[in-house]
Amino acid sequence: MAALSSKRRDIRLSLNGWVLRLVGCVSIALFPWALSPCASAQTQAGKAGDAETHTTWRSYGGSPDGSQYSALQQIDRSNVKKLQIAWTYRTGDDRRYAFNPLVIDGTMYVLAKNNAIVALDAATGKEIWTHPTDPNTTLITNRGIDYWENADRSDRRLIFALRNELQELDARTGQPIRQFGTNGIVDLRAGLGREPKSLSLVQSYNPGRIFEDLLILGSATNEEYNSGPGDIRAYDVHTGRLAWSFHTIPHAGEPGYDTWPKDAWKSMGGANDWSSMALDVKRGIVYVPTASPKYNFYGANRPGKNLYGDCLLALNARTGKLIWYYQMVHHDIWDYDNDSTPMLTTVLHNGKKVDVVAQAAKVGFLWAFNRETGEPLWPIEERPVLKSEMPGEETWPTQPFPSKPPPFARQSFTVKDLSPFLEPAERDQLVSEMQSAHNEGLFTPPGLSNTVEMPGNNGGANWGGTAVNPSNGNLYVVSKDLPAMLKLELASNAARGGSPEEQGRSIFGANCSLCHGTNREGNPPAIPSLVNVGTKLSDDQVESIVQHGQGPMPSFSGLSTADISSLLAYLKHPELAPVSAPAETAAAPAAADPTSAHYRSSFGFMFARSGLPVIAPPWTTLTAYDLNAGTIRWQVPLGVVPELAAKGFNATGSQFPKVSPVVTAGGLIFTGTRDRKVRAIDSDTGKVLWEGEVDAALEGMPAIYEVQGREYVVFCAAAQATTYTHNVPGHPASETPIPGAYIAFALPDAKVTRN
């Protein structure tokens, strides 16, 4: 059940048979939008009006609500087949980008040219200015940035994070705003109750949300033990001053404190919003999806429900006060994050119009709540689940299962579901492994032997994977079916001594081999191969990834500079560290204290040697929901695998998608996929009405905007297209540079411009 917050009293309300807990001042908890708005809120009325009509693309996801919806309808079902390229802007490097452009007054802002922020003419793609950042770092808000302007528009700012530091640029010139923070910098590691230098990863790759004069931010907190806490924070856009914080791992005296061990916030982490939040501007509520507590797969050191991990939070956007919450996974040991943007829409429910918020997650469920009260639209049942056999692990006895709508992802995986595209020997091996593994459904606890996890910790919905029509309850989810095989092991200690390469091999074995394998071949496409990594990345780039993490890889901030140097030496010259080098020393499981033991598992993504998932297709689907009825309208495979499509297999969906759809008032859904295709899909039927081929694979979200009466759809095409991302017999890994570009499509009206 959803909980409502208050400081003055603790009462219970019965709403249509549902019991809701209220903790706090009722007038504020239920009606935070009735608070007297500050002056800047009134001056922003015009901008809020633009957001409500969804005719611009001034925010990540199009508007403050992040709905990934455009009310523009010049391009519609009747003419979409006439789309052509209007302009192309090359990224000018070999980097991967999944950036959602912003468009303000005919100027587009993108990420290109080795992490530079670039301003383009949105009608032609011509470059206006470029602001270089750090070409070597991987730690930059690379999925989008934020924009703010004052009432008379004399002050316009772009806001982004780089290396855990918040920065601002003048949107007209690209020049840094030095008056912000301390000489233009705000350290995001400060104010979390930890020594800032001990936190290697705080910022997310996603931007935040602008509300009045506040920037509301989530964070990425690493995937490891002793990660930082996932506080939701708001900063003054003028000064960089911290305006408020909501503690997702509660402090003493705060609601939820008793769902953790004493003072857990001082040493435990996660429960963060690394994805994106949704803002209801009229009500002044920000909806925040949170991720799992850390460590992902073992929680003996954190008994309890672990609020506010795996929750949907409704916070007062001006103060950060909790209005209500709902926890989707209690005491998460599966990494089942709420990892997509909450979707705001209006439905007809029990004969009345209801403003709702819907949340999709890795677990494969779509949850729907009354936006003001947190009341579920349909009953949610707490069902008993398996108890963990791990020493010290106290799994929560029940987990919530929504009665409606139906799940969008497969939630079980057995040998009957194996892919028909597996090689015979590989199939036999998988059958043997799966028959001996624990596999009792959605919440099977990880243990010391193999455990099947489905939809998987990288399956289900993911960042940017949902879109909604804000007015009619039609919602769309991109889903990935990717099972995982988990197995907990105690961390080992690196041996010391020997040459730098031998020390590096030991450090690799103790810290990296669990995911990348002792042979360094990884598990592509999710876990990259490190074979010959020294020829692909510079020392600075490798060091940045080790220190800050990247994608599913956590940071290893505990490694010293000397350790990283030894690790680099080994990765460059593994032949100088033979198997006879000093071996890493594993701790003895029987001697470990469960509350301090650092059991770990790889993410266990189950890919075949071909690079494709071992489960039968479709691997990627697009599901359309009607939230008025709580039903699925249609579900179709999204994308293809070119090698299989060439043989006539066209219903597989693409592999390992990181794509974000955008729905329009013209009856279309625009999205791109790893098969180098951009598509327009009929939002009523799921039928592909138009597709075009580009030079590179696509990740991330398109943007839809209008300049001088002409509607454009721009895609960021800057990802690796090949299925074979690692060496297999007959299919060497691709070494082809990525021909990245931003490509704008429009109806015929003017000549094509290439830059």
Secondary structure by P-SEA (a helix, b strand, c coil): cbbbbbccbbbbbbcccbbbbbcccaaaaaccccccccaaaaaaaaaaaaaaaccccccccccccccccccccccccccccccccccccccccccccbbbbbbcccbbbbbcccccccccccccccccccccccccccccccccbbbbbccccccccccccccccccccccccccccccccccccccccccccccccccccccccbbbbbccccccbbbbccccccccccccccccccccccccccccccccccccccccccccccccccccccbbbbbcccccbbbbbbbbcccccccccccccccccccccccccccccccccccccccccccccccccccccccccccccccbbbbbccccbbbbcccccccccbbbbbbbbbbbcccccccccbbbbbcccccccccccccccccccccaaaaaaaaaaaaacccccccccccccbbbbccccccccccccccccccccbbbbbbbbbbbbbbbbcbbbbbbbccaaaaaaaaaaaccccccccccccccccbbbcccccccccaaaaaaaaacccccbbbcccccaaaaaaaaaaaacccccccccbbbbbcccccccccccccccccccccccccccccccccbbbbbbccccccccccccccccaaaaaaccccccccccbbbbbbccccccccccccccccccccccccccccccccbbbcbbbbbbccccbbbbbbbccccccccccccccccccccccccccccccccccccccc
